[in-house]
Amino acid sequence: MLLAGSLGLTLLWLSRGWLLPSPPPPQLILVLGGDVDREKAAARLARQDGLPVVVSGGTNPEYAHWLFEQREGLPPDQVHLDYRAFDTVSNFTTLVDDLRRSRIRHALLVTSSDHMERALLVGRIVAGSRGIHLTPVPVSCGHRCIHERRRRLWEDGLRAVLWVISGRDLRNWAEGHLVPWLGRAGLR
């Protein structure tokens, strides 16, 4: 019942875009680390649009500084590198309150095309809970695309919902408590 209620509230929250006014113009470029091409695309976009960039869990700082500052000519204060995230859910949960305090209401979300569906689901739940709208900017992954399982999409979506409700990522708790129970019950 709790799961059905949570999913219902999530769907209601995600549908708020039909009821609320349009978001302001983009104020920020949010890049999810994991692929150099994502950072390259964000650097070009930032040079073109002049928007600040936040890279969550990206390449090493030396390469990122070279790419954004030397190769693309962006000033150092236009790019913020954040290495607190360790996966897609934490890409959002580690940054969302910082973005809210900075009064960000609309961000361009840059990630690989094969990762965008899951990133957008998680981002719309977590960032949406703070009133932040995300506009997808998919980066082609070409022959390197990896098909993501639907199960991973829904697991991360559920983690995001539980984070919004509890304020904590319950992944470690679930792995320690629920996974063994599911195994004993023959459900995993």
C-alpha positions in Angstrom: 0.0 0.0 0.0 2.9 2.4 0.9 4.5 1.6 -2.5 1.3 2.3 -4.4 0.8 5.5 -2.5 4.4 6.6 -3.1 4.1 5.8 -6.8 0.8 7.7 -7.0 2.3 10.8 -5.3 5.3 10.6 -7.6 3.1 10.5 -10.7 1.1 13.4 -9.4 4.3 15.3 -8.7 5.7 14.6 -12.2 2.4 15.7 -13.8 2.6 19.1 -12.1 4.2 20.5 -15.3 0.8 20.4 -17.0 -0.7 22.4 -14.2 2.0 24.9 -13.4 3.4 27.8 -15.5 6.4 27.2 -17.7 9.8 27.3 -16.0 12.2 30.3 -16.5 14.9 30.1 -19.1 17.7 27.6 -18.2 20.0 29.0 -15.5 22.6 26.2 -15.3 24.0 23.2 -17.2 24.1 20.0 -15.0 26.4 17.3 -16.4 26.3 13.8 -15.0 29.8 12.3 -15.0 30.6 9.0 -16.5 31.7 9.9 -20.1 34.1 12.5 -21.4 31.8 13.3 -24.4 29.2 14.6 -21.9 31.6 17.1 -20.6 32.7 18.1 -24.1 29.1 18.7 -25.1 28.4 20.7 -21.9 31.6 22.8 -22.5 30.5 23.7 -26.1 27.0 24.5 -24.8 28.4 26.7 -22.0 30.6 28.6 -24.4 27.6 29.1 -26.7 25.0 30.0 -24.1 27.2 31.5 -21.3 25.5 29.4 -18.7 27.4 28.1 -15.6 28.3 24.4 -15.5 28.1 22.0 -12.7 29.8 18.6 -13.3 28.7 15.9 -10.9 31.1 13.0 -10.6 33.0 13.7 -13.8 36.5 13.2 -15.1 39.6 14.0 -13.0 40.0 17.7 -12.1 43.1 18.2 -14.3 41.4 17.1 -17.4 38.2 18.9 -16.7 40.0 22.2 -16.0 42.0 21.7 -19.3 38.8 21.0 -21.2 36.6 23.8 -19.9 39.2 26.5 -19.4 42.0 26.0 -21.9 40.2 24.1 -24.8 36.8 25.9 -24.6 38.0 29.2 -23.0 35.5 29.3 -20.1 36.5 31.3 -17.1 37.2 29.2 -14.0 34.2 30.6 -12.1 31.8 29.4 -14.8 32.6 25.7 -14.0 32.0 23.9 -10.7 33.3 20.3 -10.3 31.6 18.2 -7.7 32.9 14.7 -6.8 30.4 13.7 -4.0 28.3 11.5 -6.3 28.9 7.8 -6.8 25.8 6.9 -9.0 22.9 8.4 -10.7 20.7 8.9 -7.6 23.6 10.6 -5.7 24.3 12.8 -8.8 21.1 14.6 -7.8 20.8 14.1 -4.0 24.2 15.5 -3.3 23.6 18.7 -5.4 19.9 19.5 -5.3 19.9 21.5 -2.0 22.9 23.5 -3.2 21.1 24.3 -6.4 17.9 25.3 -4.5 19.9 27.6 -2.2 21.4 29.2 -5.4 17.8 29.8 -6.6 18.2 27.5 -9.6 14.7 26.7 -11.0 15.7 25.3 -14.4 18.7 23.3 -15.5 19.8 21.7 -18.7 20.6 18.0 -18.0 23.5 16.7 -20.0 24.1 12.9 -20.1 24.5 10.1 -22.6 21.4 9.2 -24.7 21.4 5.7 -23.2 21.4 7.0 -19.7 18.9 9.9 -20.2 15.7 8.0 -19.4 16.9 6.9 -15.9 18.7 10.2 -15.2 15.5 12.1 -16.1 13.3 9.9 -14.0 15.5 10.3 -10.9 16.2 14.0 -11.6 12.6 14.9 -12.0 11.7 13.2 -8.8 14.7 14.6 -6.7 15.1 18.0 -8.4 11.4 18.3 -8.9 10.9 18.0 -5.2 12.9 21.2 -4.9 11.0 23.0 -7.7 13.8 22.6 -10.2 12.8 21.8 -13.8 15.2 19.7 -16.0 15.4 19.9 -19.7 17.2 16.9 -21.3 20.2 17.4 -23.5 21.2 13.9 -24.6 24.7 13.2 -25.9 25.0 10.5 -28.5 26.8 7.5 -27.3 27.1 6.0 -30.8 28.4 2.4 -30.9 29.2 2.6 -27.1 25.5 2.7 -26.1 24.6 0.2 -23.4 21.0 -0.8 -23.1 19.8 -0.3 -19.5 17.5 -2.8 -17.8 14.0 -1.6 -16.9 14.7 -3.0 -13.4 17.5 -0.5 -12.9 15.3 2.4 -14.0 12.6 1.4 -11.4 15.1 0.7 -8.6 16.7 4.1 -9.0 13.2 5.7 -9.3 12.1 4.1 -6.1 15.4 5.1 -4.4 14.7 8.7 -5.5 11.1 8.6 -4.1 12.3 7.2 -0.8 15.0 9.9 -0.7 12.4 12.6 -1.2 10.2 11.1 1.6 13.0 10.3 4.1 15.8 12.7 3.2 18.1 9.7 3.1 19.4 7.3 0.5 18.1 4.0 1.8 20.2 1.9 -0.6 22.6 0.6 2.0 19.8 -0.2 4.5 17.9 -2.0 1.8 20.9 -4.1 0.7 21.5 -5.1 4.3 17.9 -5.8 5.3 15.7 -6.3 2.3 18.0 -8.2 -0.1 18.7 -11.0 2.3 15.0 -11.2 3.2 14.0 -11.3 -0.5 16.6 -14.1 -1.1 15.2 -16.2 1.8 11.7 -15.7 0.4 12.9 -16.9 -3.0 12.1 -13.5 -4.6 15.6 -12.5 -5.6 
